[in-house]
Each structure stands twice: as C-alpha cells, then as structure tokens.
Amino acid sequence: MSKKCQLTGKAYLSGNKVSHANNKTKRRYIPNLQTISMMSDKLKGKIKLRVAVSTIRTVEKKGGLDQFLLKTSNSKLHTHAIKLKKRILAIK
C-alpha cells in the first residue's frame, strides 16, 4: 500500500538525520496516515480512505468531506479525491 494521503497526496519527505558529531545520514519523514471511514452526505454513505491526520483536521474544519472536496481546487487534490469530487458534482 502506498504511503500517500488519498485526499491531499501528501507523501514522504527525505532529509538528513544529523548527529551531535554532525554526521549526516539519509532518512525519510513519513506522514501519519490512518485508515478511516468518512461520511458523505451527497453520496449517502461511508467512504473508506487512507488519509493523514493533518488532513482529517482540515476536513473537520471545512465542514465535512463533501464541503472539503468542493471548496478545494483540483490542483491541491490527489487523483482519488478528484474522482470523488466528480461523483459529488454529478449528483448535484
């Protein structure tokens, strides 16, 4: 399974771990991904997604999954989220 958020596309970052002696070794910063079921009012059901915790907070702040997808531009969404957005827009 990919280590990428299905709503925002947030993936790992790479960088260096720096020791006290200033030795640098490569490391990966992996996002905190959780598998959750989000309720969609327009689609009338739950959608199982693998998303970052920071994205969950943003979705709750925007007022739910439907509102988050409709208010966010396609350039900031992952391809899976764009497909969900098209399904929601088709219902309107």
N, C-alpha and C positions, 0 to 999 in steps of 0.2 A: 504494500500500500504506500502511496506517495506521501511524503511528509510536507504536504502543501494544503493550505486552507482552501476549502471548496467555495467559499464566498468571495474572499478578497484576493486569493492567490498568494498570500504571504508564505514564503518558503524560508529555508535556512540561509544564514549569512555565514561567511567564512572570515576568519581573522587569526590573530596570534594570541597564544597564551604566553604571558611574559612572567618569568620567574623573578625572584628577588635579585638573582645574579644577572638579570637582563638577558637570559636565554629565551629565544623565541621558538615556539613550536606551533604548528598549524592546529586549529581547532574549528569546530562548527557550532554556531549558535542556532539551536533548533527551536522553532516556535512551540508553544504549549498548546498542542492540539487535543481536542476532546471530541468524541463521537456523541452527538446529541440528536434528539428529535425536536424539531421546531414546528410549531403550529402555524399553518397558513389559513387565514380566513377566506381568501378568494378561492383557493384550491380545495377548501373544505376537508382538510386532513393534516396528518403529520408528515413531515419530510425529514428523513434521516440524513444528517450531514456530519462531516468531519471538519470542524472549524477551530480557529484559535480562540482562546479565552478573551483576548482583547476585542475580537470581532463580536463575540457574544454580548459583551458590554455595550458595544456600539449599536447592535441590533436592538437591544432593550431600550437604549436611549432614544433611538429614532421611532420607536413605537411598534415594533414587531417586524417579522420577516418581510411581509408584503410592503410595508412602508419603507423599509431599508432598501429593498431592491428597486422600488420605483423612484426613490429620491437620489440614488447613487448613479453616477454616469457609467456607461458601459466600459470606459477605459480603465476604471478602477475595480472592475469585477472580473472574476475568474470565468472561464468558458461555461462551467457547470451552472454558475449563478446567472449568466446571461440567458441560458436556456430556460431556467426557472422564471426569469423576468418576462420572457416572451410568452410563456404559458399563462402568466398572470395577466398580461396585457391582452391576450386573446379572449379572456373571459369577460373583460370589461365591456 
